[in-house]
Amino acid sequence: MAENVSPPAPPLARAERFVWLTARVLEQRLFAHHFLGGGADPVETALTAYRNDDDGYGHALEPDLRGPVSQPLHTAHALKVLNRIGRCDGRRVERICRYLTRISTPEGALPAVHPSLRGYPAAPWIPVVDDPPSSLLATGPVVGLLHRNQVWHAWLFRATDYCWATVESLEKTHPYEVAAAVAFLDGAPDRPRAAAAARRLGRLVREQDLVVLDPERAADVPVAEGYAPGEHHFAYDFAAAPDSLARGWFTDQEMDRALDHLVALQGEDGGWPVNWRLWAPGTEVEGRPLVTLEALLTLRAYGRPLG
């Protein structure tokens, strides 16, 4: 007599179990908001726990930067959360912009890491210096999100000029810098200029082999300098939604192959893996729910069934 074998649970149900088992309260609230009809208020309440008196965000909101102090990358992460729940406006964003103004470089842009991080644990590839340079990694996503939400603040003028100048002069680059550039271009108000810059950037990505176009041959593609073994990037890492300017870099076949690969990456425990270098236990524990949420949102944006 044949055994009754239960069909595997659908991706969303498996991911939900993983979130309840492993995620921080913030990611649990975000999952509930995006997939279970949960409200925005609980998400914002959870996010507020990471806010400091200087109106920046800290407390390892971005898991590779530990310690309580406010940092640009934490604050960029907070803005991304506020954008996702439709709260990227009003006094909360005015306060954030005041913080951004205080920590900006002489160019009016953001450093990747503010010197206040010194003395607290951080990933070994993140240098802490007294006079940090401007960074597109931190500035691009912040400026793009503020423009996308039609925020107007004095800080944006020079920061926007910095992003344009940096993106339009990129030559030798790497995947995370490209993703930051796309985040800026997807929100930039000058759409024709953004489209032209995106076309140029897409050519660089393909010429420099910064994207794996055939996941089955990923081992044949070298990773960027300084990245971990296997820290590859795929089409969905740049074009996380169909309306991104980066979607035009890939054919339908290339995009479908990448999304098939993303589906296949879901682990037996329901979560998606991180592929960057792990340097402390908490970074993987806290990073996997973040990556899992991004994977689910990307698959849903492209109409992939989640169950």
Secondary structure as the mmCIF struct_conf table of DSSP 4:
data_model
#
loop_
_struct_conf.conf_type_id
_struct_conf.id
_struct_conf.beg_label_comp_id
_struct_conf.beg_label_asym_id
_struct_conf.beg_label_seq_id
_struct_conf.end_label_comp_id
_struct_conf.end_label_asym_id
_struct_conf.end_label_seq_id
HELX_LH_PP_P HELX_LH_PP_P1 SER A 6 PRO A 10
HELX_RH_AL_P HELX_RH_AL_P1 PRO A 11 THR A 22
HELX_RH_AL_P HELX_RH_AL_P2 VAL A 25 PHE A 35
BEND BEND1 LEU A 36 LEU A 36
HELX_RH_AL_P HELX_RH_AL_P3 ALA A 40 THR A 48
TURN_TY1_P TURN_TY1_P1 ALA A 49 TYR A 50
STRN STRN1 ARG A 51 ARG A 51
TURN_TY1_P TURN_TY1_P2 ASP A 53 ASP A 54
BEND BEND2 ASP A 55 ASP A 55
STRN STRN2 TYR A 57 TYR A 57
TURN_TY1_P TURN_TY1_P3 HIS A 59 ALA A 60
BEND BEND3 LEU A 61 GLU A 62
TURN_TY1_P TURN_TY1_P4 PRO A 63 ASP A 64
STRN STRN3 LEU A 65 LEU A 65
BEND BEND4 GLY A 67 VAL A 69
HELX_RH_AL_P HELX_RH_AL_P4 PRO A 72 ARG A 84
TURN_TY1_P TURN_TY1_P5 ILE A 85 GLY A 86
HELX_RH_AL_P HELX_RH_AL_P5 GLY A 90 ILE A 103
TURN_TY1_P TURN_TY1_P6 PRO A 106 GLU A 107
BEND BEND5 GLY A 108 GLY A 108
STRN STRN4 PRO A 111 PRO A 111
BEND BEND6 ALA A 112 VAL A 113
HELX_RH_3T_P HELX_RH_3T_P1 PRO A 115 LEU A 117
TURN_TY1_P TURN_TY1_P7 ARG A 118 GLY A 119
BEND BEND7 TYR A 120 TYR A 120
STRN STRN5 ALA A 122 ALA A 122
TURN_TY1_P TURN_TY1_P8 PRO A 124 TRP A 125
BEND BEND8 ILE A 126 ILE A 126
BEND BEND9 ASP A 130 ASP A 131
HELX_LH_PP_P HELX_LH_PP_P2 PRO A 132 PRO A 133
STRN STRN6 SER A 134 SER A 134
HELX_RH_AL_P HELX_RH_AL_P6 LEU A 136 ARG A 148
TURN_TY1_P TURN_TY1_P9 ASN A 149 GLN A 150
TURN_TY1_P TURN_TY1_P10 ALA A 154 ALA A 154
HELX_RH_AL_P HELX_RH_AL_P7 TRP A 155 SER A 169
BEND BEND10 LYS A 172 LYS A 172
HELX_RH_AL_P HELX_RH_AL_P8 PRO A 175 GLY A 187
BEND BEND11 PRO A 189 PRO A 189
HELX_RH_AL_P HELX_RH_AL_P9 ARG A 191 GLU A 207
TURN_TY1_P TURN_TY1_P11 GLN A 208 ASP A 209
BEND BEND12 VAL A 211 VAL A 211
STRN STRN7 VAL A 212 VAL A 212
BEND BEND13 LEU A 213 LEU A 213
HELX_RH_3T_P HELX_RH_3T_P2 PRO A 215 ASP A 220
BEND BEND14 VAL A 221 VAL A 221
HELX_LH_PP_P HELX_LH_PP_P3 PRO A 222 ALA A 224
TURN_TY1_P TURN_TY1_P12 GLU A 225 GLY A 226
HELX_LH_PP_P HELX_LH_PP_P4 TYR A 227 ALA A 228
TURN_TY1_P TURN_TY1_P13 PRO A 229 GLY A 230
STRN STRN8 PHE A 234 PHE A 234
HELX_RH_AL_P HELX_RH_AL_P10 ALA A 235 PHE A 238
BEND BEND15 ALA A 240 ALA A 241
TURN_TY1_P TURN_TY1_P14 PRO A 242 ASP A 243
BEND BEND16 SER A 244 SER A 244
HELX_RH_3T_P HELX_RH_3T_P3 LEU A 245 TRP A 249
BEND BEND17 PHE A 250 PHE A 250
HELX_RH_AL_P HELX_RH_AL_P11 ASP A 252 ALA A 264
TURN_TY1_P TURN_TY1_P15 LEU A 265 LEU A 265
TURN_TY1_P TURN_TY1_P16 GLU A 268 ASP A 269
BEND BEND18 GLY A 270 GLY A 270
HELX_LH_PP_P HELX_LH_PP_P5 GLY A 271 VAL A 274
BEND BEND19 TRP A 276 TRP A 276
HELX_LH_PP_P HELX_LH_PP_P6 ARG A 277 LEU A 278
BEND BEND20 ALA A 280 ALA A 280
HELX_RH_AL_P HELX_RH_AL_P12 PRO A 281 ALA A 301
TURN_TY1_P TURN_TY1_P17 TYR A 302 GLY A 303
#
